[in-house]
Amino acid sequence: MKKSLIVQIFLYGLLFPLGMLKCVVGEEGFCSAPPASTDSSSQPLYWKVTNPTLSPVHLQDLPGFTRSVYKRDHAVITPESHVFSPLPDWTNTLGAYLITPALGSHFVMYLAKMQANSKSGLPPKDVERFLFVVQGTVTFTNMLGMSHRLVVDSFAYVPAGFEHSLMCVTSATLVVFERRYANLESFMPEPVVGSTDMQQLLETPGEVFELRKLLPTSAPYDFNIHIMDFQPGEYLNVKEVHYNQHGLLLLEGQGIYRLGDSWYPVQAGDVIWMAPFVPQWYAALGKTRSRYLLYKDVNRDPL
């Protein structure tokens, strides 16, 4: 039996309570059978980020229940815990701040739900911004008046002090990262606009997952965004412990994440914050690919 299959069978037992919950909480009420699964092949990319399997509506018969967890060195923030309110300086846009310095991070991560005829605001002058489209379409316009149509799986990086706007005619959902730029003398990052499918696959020695980096790896950039793909049964070989911080959004699939001494069943739509030096490890479960988007600070001396 393949090693990955053994791991999948072992870890599937950890997901058993989650499976029981799915059977208990059906659309017809408590203790009803779950509805027939939707054909995912007919759904748009990343549709489960905004329509998770265990969404708030599916948990309405479990008052007070949440899968969200907050600890000193990590947090798991699940969709039923998201609190949306108007985003400051944005028009017709609701935001849910998921990771902020109040947790201990040096960056902010939030979801922005742009509604009809909405427009973004600007971050403070010393703050850089990265945005990734998970639903809908937006128009990104830079300070030179050049516009780009950003669809699902597209992204844009905006250096600190770089004026820009995002406009949405119908609706769109973005995941946004912001942080105060860590200056390096004689270096200045450039704006970046692209899409995941245009980024080359990178080598991952000793690992089986597929890796793409959305930003240049050169010194001007003080963070990067990774897209990591795991097939069912695949897992991280290295049990990582490092000085970097992470903000993660699971875009597709499901699996088990180890954080410190805890093991968490996770699914598309879940967000994870990882503090420096927290032990971390992931294994993909289910029948489809797992894909997550990961923030990582880079290119700066930790002193």
TAMO-V582187 format. One record per residue. N is the residue number from 1. BURIAL is 1 if it has 24 or more other C-alpha atoms within 12 Angstrom, else 0. Layout:
n=N burial=BURIAL
n=N burial=BURIAL
This chain:
n=1 burial=0
n=2 burial=0
n=3 burial=0
n=4 burial=0
n=5 burial=0
n=6 burial=0
n=7 burial=1
n=8 burial=1
n=9 burial=1
n=10 burial=0
n=11 burial=1
n=12 burial=1
n=13 burial=0
n=14 burial=1
n=15 burial=1
n=16 burial=0
n=17 burial=0
n=18 burial=1
n=19 burial=0
n=20 burial=0
n=21 burial=1
n=22 burial=1
n=23 burial=1
n=24 burial=1
n=25 burial=1
n=26 burial=1
n=27 burial=0
n=28 burial=0
n=29 burial=0
n=30 burial=0
n=31 burial=0
n=32 burial=0
n=33 burial=0
n=34 burial=0
n=35 burial=0
n=36 burial=0
n=37 burial=0
n=38 burial=0
n=39 burial=0
n=40 burial=0
n=41 burial=0
n=42 burial=0
n=43 burial=0
n=44 burial=0
n=45 burial=1
n=46 burial=1
n=47 burial=1
n=48 burial=1
n=49 burial=1
n=50 burial=1
n=51 burial=1
n=52 burial=1
n=53 burial=1
n=54 burial=1
n=55 burial=1
n=56 burial=1
n=57 burial=0
n=58 burial=1
n=59 burial=1
n=60 burial=0
n=61 burial=0
n=62 burial=0
n=63 burial=0
n=64 burial=0
n=65 burial=0
n=66 burial=1
n=67 burial=1
n=68 burial=1
n=69 burial=1
n=70 burial=1
n=71 burial=0
n=72 burial=0
n=73 burial=1
n=74 burial=1
n=75 burial=1
n=76 burial=1
n=77 burial=1
n=78 burial=1
n=79 burial=1
n=80 burial=1
n=81 burial=1
n=82 burial=1
n=83 burial=0
n=84 burial=0
n=85 burial=0
n=86 burial=0
n=87 burial=1
n=88 burial=0
n=89 burial=0
n=90 burial=1
n=91 burial=1
n=92 burial=1
n=93 burial=1
n=94 burial=1
n=95 burial=1
n=96 burial=1
n=97 burial=1
n=98 burial=1
n=99 burial=1
n=100 burial=1
n=101 burial=0
n=102 burial=0
n=103 burial=1
n=104 burial=0
n=105 burial=1
n=106 burial=1
n=107 burial=1
n=108 burial=1
n=109 burial=1
n=110 burial=1
n=111 burial=1
n=112 burial=1
n=113 burial=1
n=114 burial=1
n=115 burial=1
n=116 burial=0
n=117 burial=0
n=118 burial=1
n=119 burial=1
n=120 burial=1
n=121 burial=0
n=122 burial=1
n=123 burial=1
n=124 burial=0
n=125 burial=0
n=126 burial=0
n=127 burial=1
n=128 burial=1
n=129 burial=1
n=130 burial=1
n=131 burial=1
n=132 burial=1
n=133 burial=1
n=134 burial=1
n=135 burial=1
n=136 burial=1
n=137 burial=1
n=138 burial=1
n=139 burial=1
n=140 burial=1
n=141 burial=1
n=142 burial=1
n=143 burial=0
n=144 burial=0
n=145 burial=0
n=146 burial=0
n=147 burial=0
n=148 burial=1
n=149 burial=1
n=150 burial=1
n=151 burial=1
n=152 burial=1
n=153 burial=1
n=154 burial=1
n=155 burial=1
n=156 burial=1
n=157 burial=1
n=158 burial=1
n=159 burial=1
n=160 burial=1
n=161 burial=0
n=162 burial=1
n=163 burial=1
n=164 burial=1
n=165 burial=1
n=166 burial=1
n=167 burial=1
n=168 burial=1
n=169 burial=0
n=170 burial=0
n=171 burial=1
n=172 burial=1
n=173 burial=1
n=174 burial=1
n=175 burial=1
n=176 burial=1
n=177 burial=1
n=178 burial=1
n=179 burial=1
n=180 burial=1
n=181 burial=1
n=182 burial=1
n=183 burial=0
n=184 burial=0
n=185 burial=0
n=186 burial=0
n=187 burial=0
n=188 burial=0
n=189 burial=1
n=190 burial=0
n=191 burial=1
n=192 burial=1
n=193 burial=1
n=194 burial=1
n=195 burial=1
n=196 burial=1
n=197 burial=0
n=198 burial=0
n=199 burial=0
n=200 burial=0
n=201 burial=0
n=202 burial=0
n=203 burial=0
n=204 burial=0
n=205 burial=0
n=206 burial=0
n=207 burial=0
n=208 burial=0
n=209 burial=1
n=210 burial=1
n=211 burial=1
n=212 burial=1
n=213 burial=1
n=214 burial=1
n=215 burial=1
n=216 burial=1
n=217 burial=0
n=218 burial=0
n=219 burial=0
n=220 burial=1
n=221 burial=1
n=222 burial=1
n=223 burial=1
n=224 burial=1
n=225 burial=1
n=226 burial=1
n=227 burial=1
n=228 burial=1
n=229 burial=1
n=230 burial=1
n=231 burial=1
n=232 burial=1
n=233 burial=1
n=234 burial=1
n=235 burial=1
n=236 burial=1
n=237 burial=0
n=238 burial=0
n=239 burial=0
n=240 burial=0
n=241 burial=0
n=242 burial=0
n=243 burial=0
n=244 burial=1
n=245 burial=1
n=246 burial=1
n=247 burial=1
n=248 burial=1
n=249 burial=1
n=250 burial=1
n=251 burial=1
n=252 burial=1
n=253 burial=1
n=254 burial=1
n=255 burial=1
n=256 burial=1
n=257 burial=1
n=258 burial=1
n=259 burial=1
n=260 burial=1
n=261 burial=0
n=262 burial=0
n=263 burial=1
n=264 burial=1
n=265 burial=1
n=266 burial=1
n=267 burial=1
n=268 burial=1
n=269 burial=1
n=270 burial=1
n=271 burial=1
n=272 burial=1
n=273 burial=1
n=274 burial=1
n=275 burial=1
n=276 burial=1
n=277 burial=0
n=278 burial=1
n=279 burial=1
n=280 burial=1
n=281 burial=1
n=282 burial=1
n=283 burial=1
n=284 burial=1
n=285 burial=1
n=286 burial=1
n=287 burial=0
n=288 burial=0
n=289 burial=1
n=290 burial=1
n=291 burial=1
n=292 burial=1
n=293 burial=1
n=294 burial=1
n=295 burial=1
n=296 burial=1
n=297 burial=1
n=298 burial=1
n=299 burial=0
n=300 burial=0
n=301 burial=0
n=302 burial=0
n=303 burial=0
